[in-house]
Amino acid sequence: MSFLMLSIEAYLATYTLSLFRLSYWKFGPTEIRILLAVGNLALLNHSVVTLFGTQFRLFDIGGSIAILGMMLMLIVSMVAHTTQLYREEPIV
């Protein structure tokens, strides 16, 4: 859901601001593929991670971190684009 919302925000920014951004904070598709490759290699040795005394699967933790990161990117991007749109066409 967070990836879809981030995509929609990128589409709206492209339409309204003529600004298409493929990556956020120097984190783009290539970096995501590298991160997934590293995660797969780590999964070979450690499929379970212990956090706060509780065991979780490695990809569950990675997926949760990815969702939180995308939601943070979405919020920052929405605020920046809304501010830019307001400055370009203020309410009189």
Buried (B, 14 or more C-beta within 10 A) or exposed (E): EBEEBBEEBBEEBEEEEEEEEEEBEEEEEEEEEEEEEEBEEBBEEEEEBEEEEEEBEBBEBBEEEBEEBBBEBBEEBBEEBEEBBEEEEEEE
